[in-house]
Amino acid sequence: MISIPNDTALACRIVAGIVLVEAQAEGQQGFLAFDTGAMQTALNTKYFSGLSGKAREIAKFSGGLQDASAMDAVAERIAFSGVTVENWPVLLMDFSYVEDSLRPLFPELRFLGSLGIDVIRSFSVLMDYPKERLVLDPTAPGRPALEVPLELGDLPVVEVTIDGAAYSFVLDTGANTCLLGEELREKVHTAPSDTPGLMTIPSLAVQGRSFENVPAVFSDLAALQEKVAVQGVIGFSILSPQVSLLDLPRRTLSFLEPQ
């Protein structure tokens, strides 16, 4: 069960391109990643050792998609900014790789886990990265300058164009870097980056709107592609330059006109 009041402003911070929402889960205070690229809401075993469940293997991203162990469990209550999620199936997994990477920028971080698309798909969300502002089910979001259709199955998928060719990418609010499937290595032109381990896509377009010098990395996406027919993952690079409305019930992404 999910209870969502209209015009709910989320208390959040954006750290290294990842949206962190202040939350409480099973009595623990901390932050959850707002992650449309996660199929299921997950909690960090570091803080929820009292929960238990059946073990299974999953794919996680840590410098590339990798197999990881997790457990199925049920959270009695997760709450954030007046939204409550009760008796919800969750994964229990080790999120130390996320917490450790963000700690230098956010020393007091208690990373409780991630809110997945299983919860997020219930509402629309206004995303204003420069102001670190997220609003759920806004009643007056603003005028769309561009509306982009989304496919919404296990994950939201948007069409992007690179070098004149169209590809399907997961729209992932938890991705601070664009991921390119290995099959694109010989198809997509990339340029060197000042950041070690990364490259850039000189130009990428969404519905004709161009984004320049997009940070990217080639990755083996086979585990993801078994469930979703995509060639890559994108998030922060296209969401952060403007205010956007991610309307999952209507299956649209709108870039809004400046107010």
C-alpha positions as CSV (number, residue, x, y, z in Angstrom):
1,M,0.0,0.0,0.0
2,I,1.3,3.5,-0.9
3,S,-0.2,6.8,0.4
4,I,0.8,9.8,-1.8
5,P,-0.5,13.4,-1.1
6,N,-0.5,15.7,-4.2
7,D,2.2,18.4,-4.4
8,T,4.5,16.5,-2.0
9,A,7.9,18.2,-1.9
10,L,10.6,15.6,-1.1
11,A,13.4,16.5,1.3
12,C,16.4,15.5,-0.7
13,R,20.0,16.1,-1.7
14,I,21.7,15.5,-5.0
15,V,25.2,14.1,-4.5
16,A,27.4,13.1,-7.5
17,G,24.3,13.1,-9.7
18,I,22.4,10.7,-7.4
19,V,19.1,11.9,-5.9
20,L,19.0,11.0,-2.2
21,V,15.7,11.3,-0.4
22,E,15.4,11.7,3.4
23,A,13.6,8.6,4.6
24,Q,12.7,6.3,7.5
25,A,12.6,2.6,7.0
26,E,11.8,0.1,9.8
27,G,12.6,2.8,12.3
28,Q,16.0,3.7,10.8
29,Q,16.6,7.3,9.7
30,G,18.7,8.0,6.6
31,F,18.5,8.4,2.9
32,L,17.2,6.3,0.0
33,A,18.3,6.8,-3.6
34,F,15.4,7.8,-5.9
35,D,16.1,5.2,-8.6
36,T,13.9,4.6,-11.6
37,G,16.6,2.2,-12.9
38,A,16.0,-0.2,-10.0
39,M,13.2,-2.7,-10.7
40,Q,12.6,-3.3,-7.0
41,T,13.0,-1.2,-3.9
42,A,15.9,-2.4,-1.9
43,L,17.3,-2.0,1.6
44,N,20.9,-2.0,2.8
45,T,21.8,-5.1,4.9
46,K,24.2,-2.8,7.0
47,Y,21.2,-1.2,8.6
48,F,18.5,-3.9,8.4
49,S,20.2,-7.0,9.8
50,G,17.0,-7.9,11.6
51,L,15.2,-8.5,8.3
52,S,15.6,-11.9,6.6
53,G,14.3,-13.7,3.6
54,K,15.0,-16.1,0.8
55,A,18.3,-15.7,-1.0
56,R,18.6,-15.0,-4.7
57,E,21.0,-13.6,-7.3
58,I,20.6,-10.1,-8.8
59,A,22.6,-7.8,-11.0
60,K,24.0,-4.6,-9.6
61,F,26.1,-1.8,-11.0
62,S,29.6,-1.3,-9.5
63,G,31.9,-0.2,-12.2
64,G,29.8,-2.4,-14.5
65,L,26.9,-4.8,-14.1
66,Q,27.8,-7.6,-11.8
67,D,26.0,-10.5,-10.2
68,A,25.3,-10.1,-6.4
69,S,23.6,-11.9,-3.7
70,A,20.3,-10.5,-2.2
71,M,17.4,-11.7,-0.1
72,D,13.6,-11.2,-0.6
73,A,11.9,-9.7,2.4
74,V,9.0,-7.5,3.4
75,A,9.3,-4.0,4.9
76,E,6.5,-3.1,7.3
77,R,6.9,0.6,6.8
78,I,9.0,3.0,4.6
79,A,8.2,6.7,4.8
80,F,9.6,9.8,3.1
81,S,8.2,13.4,3.2
82,G,4.7,12.3,4.1
83,V,4.6,9.4,1.7
84,T,4.1,6.0,3.3
85,V,4.8,2.6,1.8
86,E,3.5,-0.3,4.0
87,N,4.1,-4.1,3.9
88,W,6.2,-3.8,0.7
89,P,8.3,-6.5,-0.9
90,V,11.9,-5.4,-0.9
91,L,15.4,-6.8,-1.6
92,L,18.0,-6.9,1.1
93,M,21.5,-6.3,-0.3
94,D,24.9,-4.9,0.4
95,F,25.1,-1.2,-0.6
96,S,28.5,-0.5,0.8
97,Y,29.8,0.2,-2.7
98,V,27.3,3.1,-3.0
99,E,27.8,4.5,0.5
100,D,31.6,4.3,0.3
101,S,31.6,6.2,-3.0
102,L,29.4,9.0,-1.7
103,R,30.9,9.4,1.8
104,P,33.7,11.7,0.7
105,L,31.1,14.2,-0.6
106,F,28.5,13.5,2.2
107,P,30.3,12.3,5.3
108,E,27.2,11.9,7.5
109,L,25.4,9.8,4.9
110,R,23.4,6.7,6.2
111,F,22.5,5.0,2.9
112,L,19.4,3.0,3.7
113,G,18.9,1.7,0.1
114,S,17.0,2.7,-3.0
115,L,13.4,3.4,-3.9
116,G,12.8,1.5,-7.1
117,I,10.4,1.8,-10.0
118,D,7.9,-0.5,-8.2
119,V,7.2,2.5,-5.9
120,I,8.0,5.4,-8.2
121,R,5.8,4.3,-11.1
122,S,2.7,5.2,-9.0
123,F,3.2,9.0,-9.5
124,S,4.5,11.8,-11.6
125,V,7.6,13.7,-10.3
126,L,8.8,17.2,-11.0
127,M,12.6,17.1,-11.0
128,D,14.6,20.3,-10.6
129,Y,18.2,19.3,-10.1
130,P,19.8,22.8,-9.8
131,K,17.5,23.6,-6.8
132,E,17.7,20.0,-5.5
133,R,13.9,19.9,-5.6
134,L,11.5,17.0,-6.3
135,V,7.8,17.3,-6.1
136,L,5.4,14.3,-6.4
137,D,2.2,14.6,-8.3
138,P,2.5,18.3,-8.8
139,T,-0.8,20.1,-9.6
140,A,0.8,22.9,-11.6
141,P,4.2,21.6,-13.0
142,G,4.6,24.2,-15.7
143,R,4.4,24.4,-19.5
144,P,6.1,21.6,-21.5
145,A,8.7,22.8,-24.0
146,L,9.1,19.2,-25.2
147,E,7.2,16.0,-24.4
148,V,8.9,12.6,-24.9
149,P,7.1,9.3,-24.9
150,L,8.3,6.6,-22.5
151,E,7.9,2.9,-22.7
152,L,7.1,1.5,-19.2
153,G,7.5,-2.2,-18.6
154,D,9.9,-3.4,-16.0
155,L,11.8,-0.1,-16.3
156,P,11.1,3.3,-18.1
157,V,12.7,3.4,-21.6
158,V,13.3,6.5,-23.7
159,E,14.6,6.7,-27.3
160,V,17.9,8.5,-27.8
161,T,19.7,9.3,-31.1
162,I,23.5,9.1,-31.4
163,D,25.3,9.6,-34.7
164,G,22.0,9.6,-36.5
165,A,20.9,6.2,-35.2
166,A,18.1,5.6,-32.7
167,Y,18.5,3.4,-29.6
168,S,16.4,2.4,-26.6
169,F,17.9,3.5,-23.2
170,V,16.7,3.0,-19.7
171,L,15.8,6.3,-18.1
172,D,17.6,5.9,-14.7
173,T,17.5,8.6,-12.1
174,G,20.2,6.7,-10.3
175,A,22.7,6.8,-13.1
176,N,25.1,9.7,-13.0
177,T,27.0,8.4,-16.0
178,C,25.6,7.1,-19.3
179,L,26.1,3.4,-19.9
180,L,26.6,2.1,-23.4
181,G,26.2,-1.6,-24.2
182,E,29.2,-3.4,-25.6
183,E,27.4,-3.8,-28.9
184,L,27.6,0.0,-29.4
185,R,31.4,0.1,-29.1
186,E,31.9,0.0,-32.9
187,K,28.8,2.1,-33.7
188,V,29.0,5.1,-31.4
189,H,31.6,7.8,-31.7
190,T,33.2,8.8,-28.4
191,A,35.8,11.3,-27.4
192,P,38.4,11.3,-24.5
193,S,37.3,12.6,-21.1
194,D,39.2,14.5,-18.4
195,T,37.8,12.0,-15.9
196,P,39.8,8.7,-15.7
197,G,37.8,5.7,-16.8
198,L,35.2,7.8,-18.6
199,M,34.7,9.1,-22.2
200,T,32.2,11.5,-23.7
201,I,29.5,11.2,-26.3
202,P,30.0,14.5,-28.3
203,S,26.3,14.8,-29.1
204,L,23.2,12.8,-28.0
205,A,19.6,13.8,-28.8
206,V,16.3,13.0,-27.2
207,Q,13.3,13.8,-29.4
208,G,15.5,16.4,-31.3
209,R,16.9,18.0,-28.1
210,S,20.7,17.8,-28.1
211,F,22.9,17.2,-25.1
212,E,26.7,17.7,-25.6
213,N,29.7,16.0,-24.2
214,V,27.7,13.4,-22.2
215,P,29.9,11.3,-19.8
216,A,29.8,7.7,-20.7
217,V,31.3,4.3,-20.2
218,F,31.0,1.0,-22.1
219,S,29.6,-1.8,-20.0
220,D,28.4,-5.4,-20.3
221,L,24.6,-4.9,-20.0
222,A,23.7,-8.6,-20.6
223,A,22.0,-9.0,-17.2
224,L,19.8,-6.0,-17.8
225,Q,19.1,-6.9,-21.4
226,E,17.7,-10.2,-20.4
227,K,14.8,-8.3,-18.9
228,V,14.6,-5.1,-21.0
229,A,15.4,-4.7,-24.7
230,V,17.8,-1.7,-24.4
231,Q,21.2,-0.7,-25.7
232,G,22.2,1.7,-22.8
233,V,21.2,3.6,-19.7
234,I,21.0,7.4,-19.2
235,G,19.8,9.7,-16.4
236,F,21.5,12.6,-14.9
237,S,23.0,13.9,-18.2
238,I,19.6,14.6,-19.7
239,L,17.6,15.4,-16.6
240,S,19.9,17.8,-14.9
241,P,20.1,20.7,-17.4
242,Q,16.5,21.7,-17.1
243,V,13.4,21.2,-15.0
244,S,11.7,18.0,-16.1
245,L,8.4,16.2,-15.4
246,L,8.6,12.5,-15.3
247,D,5.0,11.4,-15.5
248,L,5.0,7.6,-15.2
249,P,1.3,7.0,-15.1
250,R,1.0,8.9,-18.5
251,R,4.3,7.4,-19.7
252,T,5.8,10.7,-20.7
253,L,9.0,12.8,-19.9
254,S,8.5,16.5,-20.4
255,F,11.2,19.1,-20.5
256,L,9.6,22.3,-19.1
257,E,9.9,25.9,-20.2
258,P,11.9,28.1,-17.9
259,Q,9.6,30.1,-15.5
